[in-house]
Amino acid sequence: MDAERLARIADLAATAQPDWDASHNGEALQEYLKGIGCDGVDAVMVTMRVAGCDLGEAQRMFFSAPSRAAERDFHNAFMDGLERAQSDV
């Protein structure tokens, strides 16, 4: 990961930290991040940093949040396609 992206993630984490500290609510954190345009891998990495959790927990917070339904649906459809392609081989 390049230095610019790492700096952006650090800045987003610093911005999101007060909201997390006030609520410790993963859904609220994801809604906040989505609202400021932080999506995908960056949102998962910010979640790891802000919540002090591992990758698995950050992904669970990301994909279980109602505000991330579109990302979850895309991820599930993509994984289903990969599984179908694998079974066709």
C-alpha positions as CSV (number, residue, x, y, z in Angstrom):
1,M,0.0,0.0,0.0
2,D,1.4,3.4,-1.0
3,A,2.2,6.1,1.5
4,E,-0.6,8.4,0.2
5,R,-3.2,5.7,0.8
6,L,-1.9,5.0,4.3
7,A,-2.0,8.7,5.1
8,R,-5.6,8.9,3.9
9,I,-6.6,5.9,6.0
10,A,-4.9,7.5,9.1
11,D,-6.7,10.8,8.5
12,L,-10.1,9.1,8.1
13,A,-9.4,7.0,11.2
14,A,-8.6,10.2,13.2
15,T,-11.9,11.8,11.9
16,A,-14.0,8.7,12.8
17,Q,-12.4,8.0,16.2
18,P,-14.6,10.4,18.2
19,D,-17.8,8.8,16.9
20,W,-16.5,5.3,17.7
21,D,-15.4,6.4,21.1
22,A,-18.9,7.8,21.8
23,S,-20.8,4.7,20.7
24,H,-18.7,1.6,20.1
25,N,-21.3,0.8,17.5
26,G,-20.1,-0.9,14.3
27,E,-23.3,0.0,12.3
28,A,-23.0,3.6,13.2
29,L,-19.3,3.6,12.3
30,Q,-20.0,2.1,8.9
31,E,-22.8,4.6,8.3
32,Y,-20.5,7.5,9.2
33,L,-17.7,6.1,6.9
34,K,-20.1,5.7,4.0
35,G,-21.4,9.2,4.5
36,I,-17.9,10.6,4.2
37,G,-17.1,8.5,1.1
38,C,-15.0,5.9,2.8
39,D,-15.8,2.5,1.2
40,G,-14.4,-0.9,0.4
41,V,-11.0,-1.9,1.6
42,D,-10.3,1.6,3.0
43,A,-13.4,1.4,5.2
44,V,-12.3,-2.0,6.5
45,M,-8.8,-0.7,7.3
46,V,-10.2,2.4,9.0
47,T,-12.5,0.1,11.0
48,M,-9.6,-2.0,12.1
49,R,-7.7,1.1,13.3
50,V,-10.6,2.8,15.0
51,A,-12.1,-0.2,16.7
52,G,-8.7,-1.8,17.4
53,C,-9.9,-5.1,16.0
54,D,-8.5,-7.7,13.6
55,L,-9.4,-8.1,9.9
56,G,-12.1,-10.6,10.4
57,E,-14.0,-8.5,12.9
58,A,-13.6,-5.4,10.8
59,Q,-15.0,-7.3,7.8
60,R,-18.0,-8.5,9.9
61,M,-18.7,-4.9,11.0
62,F,-18.5,-3.8,7.3
63,F,-20.6,-6.5,5.7
64,S,-23.2,-6.7,8.5
65,A,-24.0,-3.0,8.5
66,P,-27.3,-2.1,6.8
67,S,-25.7,0.8,5.1
68,R,-23.3,-1.6,3.4
69,A,-26.0,-3.8,1.8
70,A,-25.0,-2.9,-1.8
71,E,-21.3,-3.9,-1.1
72,R,-22.5,-7.1,0.7
73,D,-24.7,-8.1,-2.2
74,F,-21.9,-7.4,-4.7
75,H,-19.5,-9.4,-2.7
76,N,-21.9,-12.4,-2.3
77,A,-22.7,-12.4,-6.1
78,F,-19.0,-12.2,-6.9
79,M,-18.2,-15.1,-4.6
80,D,-21.1,-17.2,-6.0
81,G,-19.7,-16.6,-9.5
82,L,-16.3,-17.7,-8.4
83,E,-17.7,-20.8,-6.9
84,R,-19.7,-21.7,-10.0
85,A,-16.6,-21.1,-12.2
86,Q,-14.6,-23.3,-10.0
87,S,-17.1,-26.1,-10.2
88,D,-17.2,-25.8,-14.0
89,V,-13.4,-26.6,-14.2
